[in-house]
Amino acid sequence: MENQEKQYKRLVSALDGIEISDDEKRLLIWLSGWDKMTVDGIVSLLNKCRSER
């Protein structure tokens, strides 16, 4: 569970400054339960999208 909390914080951090809905928060909680490699990939994609803006 501790690992999931860390992964959730990483996902939310990648969306810093972007308002997210309750449904999107639930999605992030679900995604944070996936393996580290998957979450790493999602965080990387989010960061790339932010840098392109």
N, C-alpha and C positions, 0 to 999 in steps of 0.2 A: 504494500500500500504506500509506503514511503517513496518508493521509486515512481509510482504513478503520480504522486503529488509533485515531485520534482519535474516530471515530464509535463504535467499540466502547466506549471509555472513557466517552463521554457516555451510552450506553445503560446501562452498569454503574452509573454514578453515579446515574442515575434510579432504580435499584433498591437504593441504599445501605441497608444494614441488613436486607435480605431475603436469606435463604439461597437460592442458586440451584444447581441440579444441574449435572452435567457436560453433560447433554443440553441444558439451558437455556442454558448457556454457548456450546455449539455453535450454537444458534439465534441467539444474540446476535451471534456472529461472522458468521454468514450474513447477518443483517439489516444489520450494519454495512457490508456491501459494496454496499448499495443507495445510491441517490442521496441527497444531503444533504437535500433537501426531504422525502423519505419518512422518513428517520431523525429529522428535526426533528419531524415529526408524531407519530411513535411516542414520542419523548421527551416531547413535550407531553402526550400521553394518559397516559403513566405518571405524570408529575408531577401531573396533575389527579386521578388515582386516589388518589395518596398524600395529597393535600390534603383529600380527601373523607373520609379515615379518621379 
